Amino acid sequence: GASYIPIPGYGIQLPSAGTYQITTTIHVNAGSGSQTALLMLLYDQVADIVIPNSESYIYYYNQSELTPITMISYCTVAGPAYIEVRGRNSNSTSVQIYSGGLGRTKISFLKVSD
């Protein structure tokens, strides 16, 4: 996860040990006429690890004001944890992740077992 940067404001506190379903909805504006891929993952700050199998590769070609993309991942934590969304762009194209009238970027969790 070292080459991935935290996306400010998009993390969630898991309150206790257990297995969680993490749902992340990402709204991206890659700019009209651009071609890029956004690589996203979930990162456990407490354990200092990438959440296994949380990586997503989102490809954009000549798109702007895209419909939000939803990722669902599962993670097991040994105690309270802070999970953040991290990302990186595949090239130098400017990519904006935001929430607004055209879509919301958000993260939520559901505890599925202790």
N, C-alpha and C positions, 0 to 999 in steps of 0.2 A: 503494500500500500504506500510505499515511500514516494513514488512518483505521482500519486493521486493527492489532490489537495482537498481539505474539508470545504464543504459548501456551507458558508455561514448561515446559521439559523435553521439548518436541517439536520437535527439530531434528536434523539429521544432517550429519556432515562427509563431503564427497565428496573422495577422496584425490588426484585428478589430473584433468587435462583430459580431456574426452570427453563422450559423450552417455549419460545415465542415465535409467532408468525409476525414478521415485520412487513408492512405494506408501504411502499414508497411511490408516490405519484410525482412525476417530474414534468414540468412544463418548460419547453425550450424554444428559444428563437435563434435559429442558426443563420438567419439572414437570407434574403432572396438572392438566388444566383450562386449560393455557396454549396460546397460539397464537403462534408466532414463526418466524423464518427465521434460520438461521445461515449466514453468508457466510464461506467459507474460501478461502485461497490459499496458495501457496508463495512464499517470498521468499528471494532470494540476498543474504545479508548482505555478501559480499565485493564483488559488482558493484553492490550497492545498487539492485536492481531486482526487480519482481514477475516470477516465472517465467511467460512467456507461456502462455496457455491453461490455467493451473492453477486458475482460479477455480471454485468450486463453490457452489451455492445449495441449502441443505438446509432443507426446510420441515417444521415440526412442528405438529401440531394435536392438542391434548388427549392428549399422549403423555408417558409417564414410563418410565424404564429401557428405552430403545430399543436395538434390535440395532445393533451397530456399522455405520457407513457406510464403505465403502472407496472412495478416490479414487486413480486412477492417472494420473500426469502424466509428461511427458518434458522434460528440459532438457539443454542443452549448455552446458558451462562451459569457460573458457579455461585453467583451472588449479584448484588446490585451492579448494573453496568450502564455505561453511556454509549449508545450506538449512534454513529454519525454517518451521513452520506458523504462519500468522497467521489471525486471525478477528475477526469482529464480529457483534453481534446486531442484528437488524432493528428491535427495539423495546426497551422497558425490562424485558421478562420476563427473569428470572434463568435463565441457562443454565450448566450445570456440565459441563465436559469432564473425564473421569476414567478411571482404570483400576481395575478391581476384579473381584470374583467374577462380576459380570454382564457383563463385557466389558472389553477392553483398547484403549487408545488407543496407537498405535505408528506408527513411520515406518521404512521400510527402502529400500534402493536396490539396483539391479542395473545394472552398466555394460554398455551394449549396443554401444558402438563407441568407438574412440579418436578 
